[in-house]
Structures are given as C-alpha cells and as structure tokens.
Amino acid sequence: MAAVILFCAALLASSALHKATARDRLAAAAAKLAGTGALGGQLLLIVAGTAEIVAAICLLIEPLRLAGALIAAALWAGYGLALARRHGQTLDCGCDLAARAKPVTWALVLRSAALAVLAGGVALLPTTTFTLDAPFAAAGLLALYIGASELLAIPSPQWKTA
C-alpha cells in the first residue's frame, strides 16, 4: 500500500510543479473552470498548488497522512465538480502537460472522482512501512495514469449516419 501513498504524493507534487512552471496557461484554465476573472484564476492557481504540495508532504509523514489524504480528496473532488459544471464544453482544462482544448467528458469528471476516492482510501490505510519496491511501483502507477490521461485526450470519433 505504500506505493499508492507514494503515487498520490507524486501526482500531487507534479501537479504543483506543473502549476508553477505553466502559470499563465493554468491560471487561465482555472479561471475558465471556476468562472472567475484572470485575477481569480491566478489566486485559485496559487491556492491549489500550495494545497497540493502541502498534501503531498503530509502524505509522506505518517502522523500527517490523514490530513494529506483529506486535502487531496477535497482538491480532486473540487476539481471534478468544476469539470462537471463545464461538461460538454471544449476548453483547456489544464489537466494535461500539453496545452490542448478538448471536450470535457464524463470520463474526465470520473477520473477526478476516482482520485478523490483513492485519496479517501489512503486515509483509511493502516500504518505502512515503505519498502524498496514501493517507489518503483508508484512510478509505474504514475506512468499508467499519464498514459490513461493521454488516451482521454483523444477525441471521440464522430459517427456519421448514411
């Protein structure tokens, strides 16, 4: 189970890093998702990135793991709700490393919901010792997550009727 904790922490930390390196693009995406102006998007970006890094650190410190898991669950649930509000619209949601506008589908909403549920599960895990294989398993989970995100970015085929 240590791999799941490390996966969540790595995903949160990489999301925070992504927000720090692509500030302009992601502030615009946050503003669009939340329905705020540019200043609101920048503020949301700072708050979300800070919460992500705090959650990632807390997940790695056993006495703080519950707090980290709850912060992560709240972040991912909030992001899922923001996506659900924009369901069917085409926009750059900021969830990919590359800038690309795509339709907000239920699959994107469910991905956030699944991450929130996973974080809730991490909150319930018993005390776990980290073994040598845990970072490799976490890296494998992160690679699978990124691969699945790329598959979600593929536009669905437009079926034509004759």
C-alpha positions as YAML, in Angstrom:
chain: A
units: angstrom
residues:
- id: 1
  name: MET
  ca: [0.00, 0.00, 0.00]
- id: 2
  name: ALA
  ca: [3.00, 2.29, 0.32]
- id: 3
  name: ALA
  ca: [3.08, 2.52, -3.48]
- id: 4
  name: VAL
  ca: [-0.42, 4.02, -3.54]
- id: 5
  name: ILE
  ca: [0.60, 6.65, -0.98]
- id: 6
  name: LEU
  ca: [3.72, 7.48, -2.98]
- id: 7
  name: PHE
  ca: [1.69, 7.61, -6.21]
- id: 8
  name: CYS
  ca: [-0.73, 10.13, -4.70]
- id: 9
  name: ALA
  ca: [2.12, 12.20, -3.28]
- id: 10
  name: ALA
  ca: [3.99, 12.15, -6.61]
- id: 11
  name: LEU
  ca: [0.87, 13.10, -8.56]
- id: 12
  name: LEU
  ca: [0.14, 15.99, -6.20]
- id: 13
  name: ALA
  ca: [3.75, 17.21, -6.25]
- id: 14
  name: SER
  ca: [3.97, 17.00, -10.03]
- id: 15
  name: SER
  ca: [0.66, 18.89, -10.33]
- id: 16
  name: ALA
  ca: [2.02, 21.64, -8.08]
- id: 17
  name: LEU
  ca: [5.22, 21.79, -10.13]
- id: 18
  name: HIS
  ca: [3.15, 21.96, -13.32]
- id: 19
  name: LYS
  ca: [1.23, 24.91, -11.89]
- id: 20
  name: ALA
  ca: [4.49, 26.68, -11.05]
- id: 21
  name: THR
  ca: [6.01, 26.17, -14.50]
- id: 22
  name: ALA
  ca: [2.94, 26.87, -16.65]
- id: 23
  name: ARG
  ca: [1.40, 29.66, -14.57]
- id: 24
  name: ASP
  ca: [-0.16, 31.73, -17.34]
- id: 25
  name: ARG
  ca: [-1.83, 28.83, -19.12]
- id: 26
  name: LEU
  ca: [-3.07, 27.19, -15.94]
- id: 27
  name: ALA
  ca: [-4.30, 30.44, -14.39]
- id: 28
  name: ALA
  ca: [-6.44, 30.95, -17.49]
- id: 29
  name: ALA
  ca: [-7.68, 27.35, -17.25]
- id: 30
  name: ALA
  ca: [-8.51, 27.78, -13.55]
- id: 31
  name: ALA
  ca: [-10.38, 31.00, -14.29]
- id: 32
  name: LYS
  ca: [-12.40, 29.30, -17.02]
- id: 33
  name: LEU
  ca: [-13.20, 26.26, -14.88]
- id: 34
  name: ALA
  ca: [-14.25, 28.36, -11.90]
- id: 35
  name: GLY
  ca: [-15.98, 31.04, -13.92]
- id: 36
  name: THR
  ca: [-13.86, 33.85, -12.49]
- id: 37
  name: GLY
  ca: [-11.74, 36.59, -13.99]
- id: 38
  name: ALA
  ca: [-8.00, 36.45, -14.59]
- id: 39
  name: LEU
  ca: [-7.12, 37.57, -11.06]
- id: 40
  name: GLY
  ca: [-9.40, 34.89, -9.59]
- id: 41
  name: GLY
  ca: [-7.72, 32.29, -11.78]
- id: 42
  name: GLN
  ca: [-4.28, 33.30, -10.54]
- id: 43
  name: LEU
  ca: [-5.44, 33.17, -6.93]
- id: 44
  name: LEU
  ca: [-7.02, 29.74, -7.44]
- id: 45
  name: LEU
  ca: [-3.83, 28.51, -9.07]
- id: 46
  name: ILE
  ca: [-1.71, 29.63, -6.10]
- id: 47
  name: VAL
  ca: [-4.13, 28.15, -3.55]
- id: 48
  name: ALA
  ca: [-4.45, 24.84, -5.42]
- id: 49
  name: GLY
  ca: [-0.70, 24.49, -5.98]
- id: 50
  name: THR
  ca: [0.04, 25.26, -2.35]
- id: 51
  name: ALA
  ca: [-2.60, 22.79, -1.17]
- id: 52
  name: GLU
  ca: [-1.20, 20.12, -3.49]
- id: 53
  name: ILE
  ca: [2.35, 20.46, -2.18]
- id: 54
  name: VAL
  ca: [1.12, 20.51, 1.44]
- id: 55
  name: ALA
  ca: [-0.97, 17.39, 0.81]
- id: 56
  name: ALA
  ca: [1.97, 15.62, -0.87]
- id: 57
  name: ILE
  ca: [4.27, 16.36, 2.06]
- id: 58
  name: CYS
  ca: [1.63, 15.34, 4.61]
- id: 59
  name: LEU
  ca: [1.08, 12.02, 2.83]
- id: 60
  name: LEU
  ca: [4.75, 11.18, 3.35]
- id: 61
  name: ILE
  ca: [4.72, 11.89, 7.10]
- id: 62
  name: GLU
  ca: [2.82, 9.14, 8.90]
- id: 63
  name: PRO
  ca: [1.19, 11.26, 11.64]
- id: 64
  name: LEU
  ca: [0.02, 13.75, 8.96]
- id: 65
  name: ARG
  ca: [-1.10, 11.21, 6.35]
- id: 66
  name: LEU
  ca: [-4.78, 11.54, 7.23]
- id: 67
  name: ALA
  ca: [-4.64, 15.32, 6.78]
- id: 68
  name: GLY
  ca: [-2.80, 14.92, 3.47]
- id: 69
  name: ALA
  ca: [-5.32, 12.38, 2.21]
- id: 70
  name: LEU
  ca: [-8.26, 14.60, 3.17]
- id: 71
  name: ILE
  ca: [-6.70, 17.64, 1.47]
- id: 72
  name: ALA
  ca: [-6.04, 15.56, -1.66]
- id: 73
  name: ALA
  ca: [-9.59, 14.18, -1.66]
- id: 74
  name: ALA
  ca: [-11.02, 17.69, -1.32]
- id: 75
  name: LEU
  ca: [-8.83, 19.01, -4.13]
- id: 76
  name: TRP
  ca: [-9.69, 16.22, -6.55]
- id: 77
  name: ALA
  ca: [-13.39, 16.32, -5.66]
- id: 78
  name: GLY
  ca: [-13.46, 20.09, -6.17]
- id: 79
  name: TYR
  ca: [-11.71, 19.74, -9.50]
- id: 80
  name: GLY
  ca: [-14.21, 17.06, -10.51]
- id: 81
  name: LEU
  ca: [-17.12, 19.33, -9.60]
- id: 82
  name: ALA
  ca: [-15.60, 22.19, -11.60]
- id: 83
  name: LEU
  ca: [-15.22, 19.86, -14.58]
- id: 84
  name: ALA
  ca: [-18.79, 18.60, -14.18]
- id: 85
  name: ARG
  ca: [-20.05, 22.19, -14.37]
- id: 86
  name: ARG
  ca: [-18.27, 22.54, -17.72]
- id: 87
  name: HIS
  ca: [-19.35, 19.14, -19.07]
- id: 88
  name: GLY
  ca: [-19.76, 19.23, -22.84]
- id: 89
  name: GLN
  ca: [-17.76, 22.41, -23.31]
- id: 90
  name: THR
  ca: [-14.47, 22.42, -25.17]
- id: 91
  name: LEU
  ca: [-11.64, 24.01, -23.24]
- id: 92
  name: ASP
  ca: [-8.11, 23.56, -21.99]
- id: 93
  name: CYS
  ca: [-8.85, 22.21, -18.52]
- id: 94
  name: GLY
  ca: [-5.19, 22.27, -17.54]
- id: 95
  name: CYS
  ca: [-5.16, 18.57, -16.77]
- id: 96
  name: ASP
  ca: [-2.56, 17.72, -19.43]
- id: 97
  name: LEU
  ca: [1.07, 18.70, -19.68]
- id: 98
  name: ALA
  ca: [0.42, 19.97, -23.21]
- id: 99
  name: ALA
  ca: [-1.91, 22.87, -23.94]
- id: 100
  name: ARG
  ca: [-4.89, 21.45, -25.75]
- id: 101
  name: ALA
  ca: [-8.55, 22.26, -25.83]
- id: 102
  name: LYS
  ca: [-10.77, 19.21, -25.65]
- id: 103
  name: PRO
  ca: [-14.36, 18.42, -24.77]
- id: 104
  name: VAL
  ca: [-14.98, 17.97, -21.05]
- id: 105
  name: THR
  ca: [-16.37, 14.45, -20.95]
- id: 106
  name: TRP
  ca: [-17.74, 12.36, -18.12]
- id: 107
  name: ALA
  ca: [-14.52, 10.35, -18.28]
- id: 108
  name: LEU
  ca: [-12.56, 13.43, -17.15]
- id: 109
  name: VAL
  ca: [-15.03, 14.03, -14.34]
- id: 110
  name: LEU
  ca: [-14.86, 10.37, -13.28]
- id: 111
  name: ARG
  ca: [-11.05, 10.47, -13.29]
- id: 112
  name: SER
  ca: [-11.14, 13.23, -10.68]
- id: 113
  name: ALA
  ca: [-13.78, 11.36, -8.70]
- id: 114
  name: ALA
  ca: [-11.67, 8.19, -8.79]
- id: 115
  name: LEU
  ca: [-8.65, 10.13, -7.49]
- id: 116
  name: ALA
  ca: [-10.79, 11.58, -4.68]
- id: 117
  name: VAL
  ca: [-11.97, 8.08, -3.75]
- id: 118
  name: LEU
  ca: [-8.38, 6.80, -3.90]
- id: 119
  name: ALA
  ca: [-7.29, 9.58, -1.53]
- id: 120
  name: GLY
  ca: [-10.12, 8.60, 0.79]
- id: 121
  name: GLY
  ca: [-8.82, 5.05, 0.70]
- id: 122
  name: VAL
  ca: [-5.33, 6.26, 1.55]
- id: 123
  name: ALA
  ca: [-6.81, 8.00, 4.59]
- id: 124
  name: LEU
  ca: [-8.09, 4.62, 5.81]
- id: 125
  name: LEU
  ca: [-4.88, 2.66, 5.28]
- id: 126
  name: PRO
  ca: [-3.15, 1.29, 8.36]
- id: 127
  name: THR
  ca: [0.37, 2.41, 9.19]
- id: 128
  name: THR
  ca: [2.57, 1.33, 6.31]
- id: 129
  name: THR
  ca: [6.28, 0.76, 6.08]
- id: 130
  name: PHE
  ca: [7.95, 1.89, 2.89]
- id: 131
  name: THR
  ca: [9.87, -0.87, 1.15]
- id: 132
  name: LEU
  ca: [12.42, -0.65, -1.62]
- id: 133
  name: ASP
  ca: [9.91, -1.67, -4.28]
- id: 134
  name: ALA
  ca: [7.31, 0.99, -3.35]
- id: 135
  name: PRO
  ca: [8.89, 3.88, -5.32]
- id: 136
  name: PHE
  ca: [9.14, 1.72, -8.43]
- id: 137
  name: ALA
  ca: [5.53, 0.59, -8.12]
- id: 138
  name: ALA
  ca: [4.47, 4.22, -7.57]
- id: 139
  name: ALA
  ca: [6.41, 5.28, -10.68]
- id: 140
  name: GLY
  ca: [4.64, 2.52, -12.62]
- id: 141
  name: LEU
  ca: [1.25, 3.74, -11.39]
- id: 142
  name: LEU
  ca: [2.17, 7.30, -12.36]
- id: 143
  name: ALA
  ca: [3.18, 6.14, -15.85]
- id: 144
  name: LEU
  ca: [-0.13, 4.29, -16.23]
- id: 145
  name: TYR
  ca: [-2.01, 7.39, -15.05]
- id: 146
  name: ILE
  ca: [-0.23, 9.61, -17.58]
- id: 147
  name: GLY
  ca: [-0.90, 7.07, -20.32]
- id: 148
  name: ALA
  ca: [-4.59, 6.95, -19.42]
- id: 149
  name: SER
  ca: [-4.69, 10.76, -19.47]
- id: 150
  name: GLU
  ca: [-3.28, 10.74, -22.98]
- id: 151
  name: LEU
  ca: [-5.96, 8.26, -24.06]
- id: 152
  name: LEU
  ca: [-8.63, 10.54, -22.57]
- id: 153
  name: ALA
  ca: [-7.28, 13.39, -24.69]
- id: 154
  name: ILE
  ca: [-8.03, 11.56, -27.94]
- id: 155
  name: PRO
  ca: [-11.19, 13.00, -29.45]
- id: 156
  name: SER
  ca: [-14.03, 10.52, -29.69]
- id: 157
  name: PRO
  ca: [-14.97, 9.54, -33.23]
- id: 158
  name: GLN
  ca: [-17.85, 11.35, -34.84]
- id: 159
  name: TRP
  ca: [-20.14, 8.65, -36.18]
- id: 160
  name: LYS
  ca: [-21.93, 9.62, -39.35]
- id: 161
  name: THR
  ca: [-25.21, 8.15, -40.44]
- id: 162
  name: ALA
  ca: [-25.80, 7.49, -44.10]
...
